[in-house]
Amino acid sequence: MPPAQIDRTRRRTPGTHDDRLATALRRLRWPVLIVWILAIVALNGLSSSLSKATNDGAAAYLPASAASTKVVLLQQAAARAAARTGGQPETDAAVVVFARDDGRLTMADQAAVASARGAVAGLVGHVAGLTAPGAPQPSADGKAVVFIVNITEQAGSGTTDRDAVRAIRDAIAGPAAARAPTGLAGAVTGPAAVNADTSAGNQQSVLLLTALIIVAVILLLVYRSPVLWLLPLLGAIAAIVVAQASAHGLANAGLTVSTLSADILIVLVFGAASDYALLLVHRYREELRHHTTTEGAMATALRATLPTLAASAATVTCAMLCLLIADSASLHGLGPVGAVGIVAALLAQATFLPALLLVVGRAAFWPRIPRAGAAGREESRIWSGVGTRVARHPAATALVVILALGAACAGLASLHIDNNPSDNVKGNAGSVVGQRLLTAHFPAGESAPLALLAPPGQADAATAAARATPSVGAVVPAAPAGGYDQYTVTLSADPYGAAGTTAIVDLRQRLAQDAPGALVGGNPAIAYDEAQTAGRDDAIIVPLVLAVILVVIALLLQAIVAPLVLVLTTALSFAASFGLSSLLWHGLGYSGVQSVLPIYIFIFLVALGVDYNIFLSARIREESRRVGLRRGTLRGLGVTGGVITAAGLVLAGTFAALTQIPQVSIAEVGTAVALGVLLDTLVVRTVLVPASLLAIGERVWWPHRRNTS
C-alpha cells in the first residue's frame, strides 16, 4: 500500500473522541430533530411577518445628526399631532401631470384635467392616506399642468403609497381618460409613485420561492439523488425561519431593518446554509467509505469540517458586526441582521442536517450509496487537471490572472453615482413616464423640492438667504412643522445632479451665517446627506473588515503569509467584480449606483468570497502537513474543487434571484454579488490562490514549519 494511502487510512481510524461523539450523535438524532421541528413551528409566525417590521423611511438611512433627519422627524411630529395618531406618519407626494407635446393645452384638455382631478378628489375618505388634491399648476410654456396629492402613511407600513397610487392611476385612466382629447398624455409620478413602482406586495415570498427553486435544482444536479437534495434544503429553510424571526425580534427591539436588509437576509442565509451543507455532506460521503456506521462517519466528518465551517461563519459574522460602527441606521442594522442569519445557517446545518442524515441513513445517497470499504474517487478529474497545469508554472499563472483581474478593474471608470429615486425604478413604469413629462415642461426641481425650516424669528432672514442662493427658483410658504416656519424651495437645476448638490451646500452655508438654526431637508437633501454618510462609512468600514478577516484566517491557518495572500486575492477579486458589474449595469441601461450600495456589495463579496478561500486553504493546510505543499495543494484543489464550485453556483444563483425585485438598487446588489462569487469560484479560488501558494512555497505557512510526521 502506498505511504500516502496508509497515512490516510491511519488518519481515518476512529479514536476515543470520535467514538464518544458518534455515541452522542446516535442518541441525540431524534431529540435534535424534534426540537428543530418544534422551533420551526413556533417561530414561523414571527418569521413570516418580518416585512411588516421593516423601516424604509428617510431617517433609516441617515444618522440622527444629519439636518435632513431632523427635518423628517419634525415633519413626522407635526403630522402626528395633526392626525392625533401614534406611530411615525410620513407624507409622500403623488404628482399627477398632464401634457401635450404638439401645442398649448386646449379648453378641452383643461376640462379633461378638471374631470380627472374631480375623480381623484372623490377617492378621499375611501382610500387610506389620501388627501384632497391641490390646485392645478400650469407650466410656463402652457403645454402641461400638474396637481399634487399628498399620501400619509405610518412609517414601515409599505402598502399605503402602493394602494393609493394605484387608485389615483385607476381614477385618471377611467371615464375621464375616455373623454380626454387625442394627444393629451397623463401620468402619476413623485415620491409616492416611485415607492409604489419599486415595491411588490409579496416580493419576499416570491424571492424565497425563487431561491428555493434555484437551490433545489443545483442540489439535484450535484447529488443526482431523489432524496439527498431535500435534506440540505430543509436545513436551509429551518435557518431562514430562525433568521427571519430573529431579525423581527431585533426590529421590535428598535434596530432598523430595511426592506433591502430583509431581502438580502433571505438569499444570504439560503446561500450560506447551502454552502455549509455541501461541504459537510461531501466530507460525510467521503467518510462513509471508511466507516461501518453512519454515526461514526458523521462524527469524523463533523470533526474535520466544523473548524472550517466555524471559521467561515466567524469571518462573515465578524464582517457583519463591523457594520455596527456605521452612521447609516440601515447599514448599522444590517450588521446584526446578517450576523444572526449566518449563525442560524451554521446552527441549522451543524445540528439539524446531521440529525436528518442520520435518521435517513445511507439510503439518503440512493442510488449511489457509499459503502464501507468501497472504492470511490475523491478527487475531481477536472480540478485535478487544472491544479496540475497551474503547478507547472505557478508564478507565471498568478501573474497572468492578476493582470486580467487588473484589466477588469478598469470598468470602475464607468461607475457613476446616481441618487435620483426615479432612476431606481426598473423599466418604463408610470413614475418614470411622469418624470419625463415633468422634466420637459417644468423646472428641474418641481417634483423634488427642498424643505426649509426656519426657527422662530428667523423666517425673513432664512427666506432671503434662500432666494439669494443660485439655482433656487422659488420659495413658497408651507404649513409649520414642530414650531418651525416651513417653506418649500424649488430648484431650477437638477436637484440630484452636481448643480443641485452645489445649491444645497450653498444654501446651508448661507443659512448657517444669516439664519442660525435653520434646517434644509427634502428628498434631494436626504440623498446628499446619504452620500456624505456613505463616504464616511466606506472609509472606516472597508479597512476594518479587511483587518478582521485577516485576523480570523490567521487564527485558522496559524500563519501570517497565507492569510495575507487570501485577503489580497479576495480584495482584488472584489475590485474586478465591481468593475465588470459597472459595465454590466451600463449595458442593462441602469443610470448608475446609489451611494449607499458599494459598501453593501463590498461586505458580501469580500466576506462571502473569502469563504471559498477558507474552504480550499484549510484543506490544503491539512494535506500539506502530511505530503508537502505541492502535493497538498493539488490534492486540496482536487478534493474540494467540485463541492466549492457547486457552493459558488448556489450562492451566485440565490443572489441572482434579487434581480427580479423591481428596484434597480437591489438588482445591482444581486448582479454584482452573483458575478463576483462566480469570478471568485471559477478563477480566483481555482487558479490564482493555488498558483500564489505554490509560487511562494513553504514560506507561505510562516511562522510555522511544515509538519512531516
ABEGO torsion letter per residue (X at the ends): XBAAAAAAAAAABBBAAAAAAAAAAAAAAAAAAAAAAAAAAAAAAAAAAAAAABBABAAAABBAABAAAAAAAAAAAAAAAAAGBBEBBBBBBBBBBBBBAAEBBBAAAAAAAAAAAAAAAAABGABBGBBBBBBBBBBAAGABBBBBBBBBBBBGAGAAAAAAAAAAAAAAABAAAAABBBGBBBBBBEAAAAAAAABBAAAAAAAAAAAAAAAAAAAAAAAGBAAAAAAAAAAAAAAAAAAAAAAAAAAAAGBBBBAAAAAAAAAAAAAAAAAAAAAAAAAAAAAAAABABAAAAAAAAAAAAAAAAAAAAAAAAAAAAAAAABABAAAAAAAAAAAAAAAAAAAAAAAAAAAAAAAAEAAAAOABBBBBGBBBBABBAAAAAAAAAAAABAAAAAAAAAAAAAAAAAAAAABBBBABAAAABBEABAAAAAAAAAAAABBAAAABBBBBBBBBGAAAAAAAAAAABBGBABBBBBBBBGGBBBBBBBBABBAABAAAAAAAAAAAAAAAAABBGBBBBEAAAAAAAAAAAAAAAAAAAAAAAAAAAAAAAAAAAGBAAAAAAAAAAAAAAAAAAAAAAAAAAAAAGBAEBBAAAAAAAAAAAAAAAAAAAAAAAAAAAAAAAAAEAAAAAAAAAAAAAAAAAAAAAAAAAAAAAAAABABAAAAAAAAAAAAAAAAAAAAAAAAAAAAAAAAAEAAAAOABBBBAX
